[in-house]
């Protein structure tokens, strides 16, 4: 899978620009706030219709403009495809694949597979369970449209159930009404639990070897899924928590409260690991994610690296360098010295200055 070109019009700080990319490593360098990460954001929008930054559509439109357009050409299994994204202030986002409009964001997922690595990903181990759930969901949604559909439906059910718990007008009939929502919640939620469990099982098989190589065999890593409820007891535990849910006006049980544990030599490093161990584990997670996506889609994903080299020491940089061979990579950085010193591949270089590219 290769991104061949990207055209931006009124996107973030870009007026109108076209990038032609190399199948290898593409370097975007320049000072902070010049627009390097905006290019990666545009790639993400073409893959998922959403921004990694959590930005609203209107925030991605250039200041003073009413709409923005992104066009991406990519090659998959030897065939070129086109993705168009149209952002409008006060209007719905438009998207098309090969000139055919799509109605739902889910229809775009799986067209362009990305694995992104941002500085905040190095802190995924010690961050909140919500961040680790997002890690699971972001990749599973790209790999499995059924999962995407069930996740969307599950989130809708939880919102409706919470709204019902908060609405005192239904006090007399809340029990019978909750039964209906609980049944739907169990059906959708059980699917999420099974898929997350399988994803982590497969990831475990890859991350162990990668982490052993990264730490020269000194550390053994293990990922342990921590579902908030089991599939077998989901309905029962949801019913048992009803009194508490009515008191606190929120759904206290379900996969929306899942987590997973990262153990190094048997120790839970979410709470007891050093910063170095947590960063090594996060890097191993990302590298194993690349391998798993390759295995599932039988193709190479696109790798986005947003200024992460400055966050990694020499040994981790070398491990990352070794792992990106034969995969198209987009890397942002503020300077070239570190890349030259570590002989980092630089197949094409873009010097980004205030939403423009200077020839290199």
Wavefront OBJ file of the C-alpha trace (Angstrom):
o trace
v 0.000 0.000 0.000
v 1.493 3.324 -1.127
v 0.275 6.922 -0.953
v 1.248 8.479 -4.262
v 0.062 12.065 -3.844
v -1.874 14.416 -1.595
v -3.583 17.648 -2.621
v -4.770 20.161 -0.031
v -6.933 23.222 -0.558
v -7.650 25.539 2.369
v -6.725 22.826 4.848
v -5.295 24.182 8.130
v -2.524 26.624 7.160
v -2.274 25.380 3.565
v -3.800 27.430 0.763
v -3.340 25.163 -2.218
v -0.564 22.574 -2.462
v 0.224 19.167 -3.954
v 2.663 16.620 -2.532
v 4.082 13.752 -4.593
v 5.479 11.078 -2.299
v 8.137 8.401 -2.492
v 7.231 4.749 -1.764
v 9.941 4.761 0.914
v 10.570 7.302 3.677
v 9.197 10.818 3.300
v 10.648 13.430 5.639
v 8.743 16.608 6.503
v 10.959 18.939 8.490
v 10.812 22.526 9.672
v 10.248 24.671 12.729
v 7.256 24.155 14.992
v 3.824 25.435 13.867
v 4.745 25.414 10.159
v 2.295 22.702 9.067
v 4.208 19.398 9.220
v 1.687 17.573 11.416
v -1.162 18.994 9.317
v -0.032 16.758 6.448
v -0.249 13.681 8.686
v -3.650 14.853 9.905
v -4.901 15.065 6.314
v -3.753 11.478 5.706
v -5.641 10.360 8.818
v -8.814 12.123 7.729
v -8.609 10.262 4.408
v -8.269 6.980 6.299
v -10.871 7.421 9.039
v -12.671 10.757 8.286
v -11.444 11.867 11.720
v -8.488 13.794 13.084
v -6.027 12.272 15.544
v -6.207 15.591 17.379
v -9.952 15.214 17.916
v -10.567 18.403 15.967
v -13.966 19.414 14.625
v -14.268 19.769 10.856
v -14.512 23.552 11.045
v -11.180 23.722 12.888
v -9.421 22.054 9.954
v -10.635 24.653 7.466
v -8.181 27.461 6.792
v -8.954 30.648 8.697
v -11.225 32.931 6.716
v -12.397 30.191 4.334
v -15.747 28.399 4.213
v -14.652 25.002 2.964
v -11.666 22.733 2.504
v -10.808 19.889 0.156
v -8.418 16.940 0.465
v -7.604 14.629 -2.429
v -5.421 11.565 -1.964
v -4.214 9.081 -4.578
v -3.008 5.728 -3.249
v -2.048 2.370 -4.713
v -3.357 -0.854 -3.205
v -2.497 -4.301 -4.573
v -1.148 -2.574 -7.675
v -4.338 -0.584 -8.386
v -4.604 3.199 -7.949
v -7.540 4.661 -6.001
v -8.691 8.175 -5.144
v -10.167 9.508 -1.909
v -11.815 12.935 -1.791
v -12.807 14.647 1.457
v -14.832 17.867 1.465
v -15.121 19.892 4.687
v -17.684 22.675 4.994
v -18.343 25.113 7.820
v -21.792 24.496 9.186
v -22.308 21.511 6.898
v -21.726 17.792 6.861
v -18.436 16.317 5.724
v -18.485 14.852 2.221
v -16.383 11.849 1.183
v -15.942 9.854 -2.004
v -13.853 6.853 -3.069
v -12.973 6.657 -6.759
v -15.601 9.294 -7.453
v -18.413 7.442 -5.670
v -19.887 9.250 -2.661
v -20.090 7.355 0.610
v -22.817 7.910 3.175
v -21.155 6.671 6.338
v -17.676 7.119 7.774
v -17.550 3.358 8.311
v -17.596 2.857 4.530
v -14.233 4.611 4.277
v -12.553 2.500 6.933
v -10.341 -0.228 5.543
v -9.573 1.612 2.308
v -6.309 3.150 3.524
v -4.614 1.433 6.473
v -2.489 3.651 8.722
v -0.432 3.014 11.820
v 0.326 6.313 13.529
v 2.927 6.976 16.191
v 2.729 10.265 18.067
v 4.663 11.439 21.144
v 1.585 10.907 23.295
v 1.570 7.229 22.246
v 4.766 6.775 24.277
v 2.654 7.520 27.326
v -0.153 5.111 26.493
v 1.036 2.655 29.149
v 0.720 5.061 32.072
v -2.220 7.037 30.714
v -5.867 6.328 31.461
v -7.743 3.144 30.458
v -9.614 5.305 27.954
v -6.383 5.824 25.988
v -5.688 2.096 25.888
v -9.253 1.391 24.734
v -8.764 3.972 21.991
v -5.601 2.126 20.934
v -7.607 -1.090 20.551
v -10.585 0.517 18.829
v -8.597 2.627 16.362
v -6.950 -0.373 14.741
v -9.864 -2.777 15.074
v -12.121 -0.274 13.293
v -9.719 -0.150 10.336
v -9.475 -3.928 10.186
v -13.081 -4.995 10.777
v -16.158 -3.136 9.517
v -18.436 -5.320 11.641
v -16.511 -4.213 14.728
v -16.927 -0.579 13.667
v -20.664 -1.045 13.286
v -21.003 -2.788 16.647
v -18.863 -0.170 18.417
v -20.969 2.656 16.988
v -24.165 0.863 17.995
v -22.844 0.035 21.458
v -21.886 3.652 22.149
v -25.350 4.761 21.022
v -26.998 2.237 23.350
v -24.910 3.358 26.342
v -25.805 7.003 25.643
v -29.506 6.149 25.434
v -29.337 4.040 28.595
v -27.561 6.835 30.482
v -30.131 9.349 29.282
v -32.878 7.068 30.580
v -31.153 6.722 33.947
v -31.006 10.502 34.249
v -34.604 11.119 33.190
v -36.797 10.979 36.315
v -39.960 11.124 34.186
v -39.496 7.402 33.534
v -39.152 6.537 37.223
v -42.255 4.341 37.284
v -41.411 2.344 34.160
v -37.603 2.497 34.168
v -37.111 -1.178 35.075
v -39.014 -2.558 32.097
v -37.486 0.024 29.758
v -33.971 -0.751 30.966
v -34.520 -4.436 30.195
v -34.795 -3.583 26.500
v -31.610 -1.491 26.461
v -29.723 -4.018 28.577
v -30.473 -6.801 26.140
v -29.135 -4.771 23.209
v -26.123 -3.678 25.258
v -25.178 -7.292 25.985
v -25.464 -8.359 22.339
v -23.292 -5.524 20.973
v -20.919 -5.428 23.944
v -20.216 -9.163 23.811
v -19.010 -8.798 20.234
v -16.589 -6.034 21.265
v -15.224 -8.133 24.126
v -14.567 -11.144 21.897
v -12.876 -9.059 19.202
v -10.684 -7.169 21.650
v -9.662 -10.410 23.304
v -8.704 -11.963 19.960
v -6.825 -8.834 18.831
v -4.741 -8.749 22.025
v -4.110 -12.489 21.797
v -2.655 -12.090 18.317
v -0.751 -8.963 19.323
v 0.750 -10.847 22.249
v 2.258 -13.400 19.921
v 4.153 -10.663 18.069
v 5.033 -8.199 20.818
v 6.996 -10.743 22.875
v 9.681 -11.294 20.232
v 9.856 -7.602 19.328
v 10.281 -6.532 22.942
v 12.862 -9.228 23.644
v 14.924 -7.926 20.712
v 14.496 -4.316 21.831
v 15.697 -5.102 25.373
v 18.337 -7.650 24.292
v 16.443 -10.434 26.020
v 16.421 -8.747 29.434
v 12.677 -8.241 29.571
v 9.648 -10.379 28.828
v 6.444 -8.536 27.972
v 2.866 -9.733 28.248
v -0.422 -8.045 27.406
v -3.328 -9.067 29.639
v -6.852 -8.116 28.633
v -8.954 -6.814 31.528
v -12.589 -6.854 30.401
v -14.884 -5.045 32.792
v -17.308 -7.952 32.435
v -17.092 -11.403 30.870
v -19.338 -12.402 28.009
v -20.785 -15.193 30.130
v -21.804 -12.931 33.039
v -22.453 -9.671 31.189
v -26.259 -9.797 31.440
v -26.162 -10.914 35.056
v -23.696 -8.246 36.191
v -25.542 -5.536 34.283
v -28.730 -6.453 36.132
v -26.922 -6.604 39.490
v -25.490 -3.103 38.959
v -28.863 -1.570 38.142
v -29.501 -0.128 41.591
v -26.072 1.542 41.583
v -26.618 2.802 38.030
v -29.937 4.375 39.027
v -28.258 6.072 41.972
v -25.315 7.468 40.001
v -27.225 7.970 36.714
v -24.633 6.192 34.571
v -23.882 2.723 33.199
v -21.171 1.314 35.454
v -20.533 -2.021 33.718
v -19.578 -2.968 30.196
v -16.726 -2.866 27.641
v -16.774 0.937 27.721
v -14.781 0.422 30.947
v -12.329 -2.199 29.634
v -8.565 -1.960 30.048
v -5.503 -4.077 29.376
v -2.483 -4.662 31.545
v 1.126 -4.521 30.333
v 3.478 -6.717 32.338
v 7.270 -6.722 32.196
v 8.794 -9.773 33.841
v 5.458 -10.320 35.568
v 5.142 -6.760 36.944
v 2.309 -4.413 35.961
v 4.251 -1.457 34.558
v 1.192 0.794 34.346
v 1.848 1.565 37.997
v 5.252 0.098 38.862
v 7.350 0.421 35.705
v 10.037 3.002 35.064
v 9.574 5.627 32.363
v 12.133 3.768 30.229
v 10.207 0.506 30.545
v 6.939 2.213 29.685
v 8.423 3.824 26.573
v 10.015 0.569 25.424
v 6.704 -1.226 25.901
v 4.838 1.487 23.950
v 7.339 1.212 21.084
v 7.019 -2.584 21.097
v 3.222 -2.221 20.980
v 3.389 0.015 17.916
v 5.892 -2.191 16.098
v 3.811 -5.291 16.773
v 0.738 -3.390 15.570
v 2.484 -2.861 12.213
v 3.298 -6.577 11.975
v -0.245 -7.620 12.851
v -1.823 -5.279 10.303
v 0.531 -6.674 7.641
v -0.536 -10.177 8.576
v -4.266 -9.418 8.473
v -4.521 -7.273 5.328
v -1.708 -9.105 3.469
v -0.214 -5.729 2.597
v 1.883 -3.076 4.292
v 0.128 -0.226 6.128
v 1.275 3.389 5.916
v 3.329 4.514 8.924
v 3.027 8.036 10.363
v 5.746 9.179 12.780
v 5.123 12.617 14.240
v 8.295 13.934 15.861
v 8.829 10.764 17.901
v 12.555 10.362 17.246
v 13.352 13.174 19.665
v 11.511 11.174 22.338
v 13.541 7.973 21.785
v 17.095 7.129 22.808
v 19.636 5.684 20.355
v 18.784 2.005 20.867
v 15.056 2.609 20.403
v 15.698 4.763 17.338
v 17.731 1.953 15.773
v 14.969 -0.548 16.502
v 12.429 1.726 14.857
v 14.746 2.265 11.875
v 15.108 -1.485 11.399
v 11.345 -1.987 11.546
v 10.322 0.527 8.872
v 12.201 -1.157 6.051
v 9.910 -1.890 3.096
v 7.065 0.223 4.498
v 6.092 3.699 3.323
v 6.778 6.127 6.141
v 5.926 9.774 6.778
v 8.150 11.315 9.421
v 8.055 14.834 10.818
v 10.953 16.480 12.655
v 12.335 19.930 13.394
v 15.843 19.273 12.071
v 17.874 16.884 9.944
v 20.992 16.438 12.079
v 19.691 13.467 14.036
v 18.485 11.695 10.897
v 21.857 12.144 9.195
v 23.771 11.029 12.293
v 21.761 7.790 12.582
v 21.746 7.220 8.810
v 17.969 7.335 8.754
v 16.563 6.657 5.251
v 15.465 9.843 3.490
v 13.983 8.990 0.112
v 12.191 12.312 -0.255
v 12.530 15.447 1.862
v 10.056 18.314 2.191
v 11.099 21.490 3.990
v 7.858 22.932 5.372
v 7.736 26.696 5.905
v 4.419 28.355 6.837
v 2.250 26.011 4.777
v 4.610 25.844 1.824
v 7.345 23.448 0.720
v 10.842 24.587 -0.136
v 12.760 22.469 -2.707
v 15.512 20.231 -1.263
l 1 2 3 4 5 6 7 8 9 10 11 12 13 14 15 16 17 18 19 20 21 22 23 24 25 26 27 28 29 30 31 32 33 34 35 36 37 38 39 40 41 42 43 44 45 46 47 48 49 50 51 52 53 54 55 56 57 58 59 60 61 62 63 64 65 66 67 68 69 70 71 72 73 74 75 76 77 78 79 80 81 82 83 84 85 86 87 88 89 90 91 92 93 94 95 96 97 98 99 100 101 102 103 104 105 106 107 108 109 110 111 112 113 114 115 116 117 118 119 120 121 122 123 124 125 126 127 128 129 130 131 132 133 134 135 136 137 138 139 140 141 142 143 144 145 146 147 148 149 150 151 152 153 154 155 156 157 158 159 160 161 162 163 164 165 166 167 168 169 170 171 172 173 174 175 176 177 178 179 180 181 182 183 184 185 186 187 188 189 190 191 192 193 194 195 196 197 198 199 200 201 202 203 204 205 206 207 208 209 210 211 212 213 214 215 216 217 218 219 220 221 222 223 224 225 226 227 228 229 230 231 232 233 234 235 236 237 238 239 240 241 242 243 244 245 246 247 248 249 250 251 252 253 254 255 256 257 258 259 260 261 262 263 264 265 266 267 268 269 270 271 272 273 274 275 276 277 278 279 280 281 282 283 284 285 286 287 288 289 290 291 292 293 294 295 296 297 298 299 300 301 302 303 304 305 306 307 308 309 310 311 312 313 314 315 316 317 318 319 320 321 322 323 324 325 326 327 328 329 330 331 332 333 334 335 336 337 338 339 340 341 342 343 344 345 346 347 348 349 350 351 352 353 354 355 356 357 358 359 360
